[in-house]
Each structure stands twice: as structure tokens, then as C-alpha cells.
């Protein structure tokens, strides 16, 4: 297979990969320091599960808190959507009333 044909056909992901690799090589020392600092901070963290438990029970607190966040997000989205619907219809009604476009 012709190399240039392959490169031109797959250029859309070869170029970003080369750029990422070049940046990783240029900034390898700061990236290594950042990775080390992140790893050091994660060691200090307490995780919401007991390391001696296994299976579903190990992640129960994590799953429960994730479900709480998802439900709260859905409720907030519903409230915002409903309020936006009411306000936009009210503004449309008032605009039509003022301009006489009934």
C-alpha cells in the first residue's frame, strides 16, 4: 500500500495524534510532575467504600450518591424547562396582546 495514500486517507486523526505526542514530549517534565502531584493527592483521599467488601456492596455508597445527583439534575432540568415554557408563553401572550396580533 502506498504510504502517502494511507496518510492522506487517515490524516484527520494522524495530525492530532502527532500534535499530542509532540506536546507530550515537549512538556514531559511538567506533565510528570503534575501526574506525581495528582497521585500524591489521591492517596490522601478517602473513598466512599470499604476496601474489604466485594461486589455491589463495595460501591453502594458511590452508586447511591450518583443516583441522588442524577435525580437532582433531572428535577432541576424539569423545573428550568417548565419555568422557561411558562415565561416564554406569557411573553408571547403579552406581546400579542400589546401588538393586537390575536
C-alpha positions, 0 to 999 in steps of 0.5 A: 500500500502506498504510504502517502495514500494511507496518510492522506486517507487517515490524516484527520486523526494522524495530525492530532495524534502527532500534535499530542505526542509532540506536546507530550514530549515537549512538556514531559517534565511538567506533565510528570510532575503534575501526574506525581502531584495528582497521585500524591493527592489521591492517596490522601483521599478517602473513598466512599467504600470499604476496601474489604467488601466485594461486589455491589456492596463495595460501591453502594455508597458511590452508586447511591450518591450518583443516583441522588445527583442524577435525580437532582439534575433531572428535577432541576432540568424539569423545573428550568424547562417548565419555568422557561415554557411558562415565561416564554408563553406569557411573553408571547401572550403579552406581546400579542396582546400589546401588538393586537396580533390575536 
